[in-house]
Amino acid sequence: MDLSEIREWFVQDSGRYDLVTDMVSFSDNGADRYINAGMRWLDRQVTILNQYGKFFRSVAAGDKMVNVSGCRSIRSAWIRDSDGNITKLTYDSFDDLREIFGEDFSEVTSGTPCYYTLLSLRQYDEQETDPPDDEGLTDDAWHTEEGILIMPPPDEAVTLIIEGKFRFATLADGSDENFWTVNEPSILVKAALRELEAFYRNTAGVQDWTNSIMADLFNIEKDYVEKAFGHYDQLEG
């Protein structure tokens, strides 16, 4: 199924035909808000293989900050240079990196990156419109973006590779698909119906949908555990 089919199912089961433009095209008139809200809730309730993925970004020589919007958690980070050589980056805290390099990040000599840390791109206020470069690890899109800091800054253009858990992209076009729409459409519709109940402060309705959905998600997680660990046949020791 795609978003348009999920939307039609959601509207028919909720009876909220006002959330589409008409009963022929079933174009969005508010239904997608509940569908996407339900999807975001589902993402946080369960761990499935499809949530993991790879993130690639080209990083210019001297750059040290990379936006990683949509990333929920990082399992590993790597750098690939122009010759195809790959270096695994070691995670360290922001404070520890300050101690390791012992100077403003703007003064660190470029080289082969070997560390990374999670980075908030938020600048609290605009009192300082041109903050010092070492503290200027901010971004105009701080309210939507997160990032990582790689150190030292690369001395040549490289590719950053992140393996981790990522949010599913917002469903916008009627033809949009993702794991939930294709593999578990009924659960996504239930989650959208749950969100509808929540917005109308129907506590009992929310709880009823939650109970039904969690039973479904439990079985999905059992499949994930089997895929991830089913090849083990003995304990280490």
VENLIN-V952216 format. One record per pair of residues at least 12 apart in sequence whose ideal C-beta (glycine too) atoms are under 7 Angstrom apart, sorted by the first residue. I is the first residue (numbers start at 0). J is the second residue. Records with the same first field share a line. If there is no record, write none. Layout:
# VENLIN-V952216
I: J, J
This chain:
# VENLIN-V952216
0: 180, 181, 184
1: 173, 174, 175, 176, 180
2: 170, 172, 173, 175, 180
3: 25, 173
5: 34, 180, 184, 187, 188
6: 19, 25, 27, 30, 31, 34
7: 25
8: 188
9: 30, 33, 34, 188, 191, 192
10: 25, 30
12: 188, 192
13: 192, 195
18: 30
31: 170
33: 191, 194, 195
34: 170, 187, 191
35: 169, 170
36: 194
37: 187, 190, 191, 193, 194
38: 167, 170, 179, 187, 190
40: 190, 194
41: 179, 186, 187, 190
42: 166, 167
44: 216
45: 216, 219, 220
46: 220, 223
47: 219, 223
48: 223, 226
49: 178
50: 164, 165
51: 163, 164
52: 165
53: 160, 162
54: 67, 70, 161, 163, 165
55: 158, 160
56: 159
57: 156, 158
58: 153, 156, 157, 159
59: 156
60: 109, 153, 154, 155, 156
61: 109, 152
62: 152
63: 104, 148, 149, 150, 152
64: 118, 136, 146, 148
65: 146, 147, 149, 159
66: 138, 144, 146
67: 145, 146, 147, 161
68: 143, 144, 145
69: 165, 166
70: 145, 161, 163, 165
71: 164, 165, 166
72: 163, 164
73: 161, 163
74: 162, 163
75: 87, 162
76: 88, 115, 147, 159, 161
77: 160
78: 112, 153, 157, 159
79: 157, 158, 160
80: 155, 157
81: 155, 156
86: 111, 112, 113
88: 112, 113, 114, 115, 149
89: 113, 114
90: 115, 116
91: 114, 116
92: 116
93: 116
96: 114, 116, 150
100: 150
103: 133
104: 133
105: 132, 133
107: 150, 151, 152
108: 151
109: 151, 152, 153, 154
110: 151, 154
112: 149, 150, 151, 153
114: 150
115: 147, 148, 149
116: 147, 148
117: 147
118: 136, 146, 147, 148
119: 145
120: 136, 137, 138, 141, 144, 145, 146
121: 137, 141
122: 137, 141
136: 148
183: 219
186: 212, 215
189: 208, 211, 212
190: 212
192: 208
193: 205, 208, 209, 212
196: 208
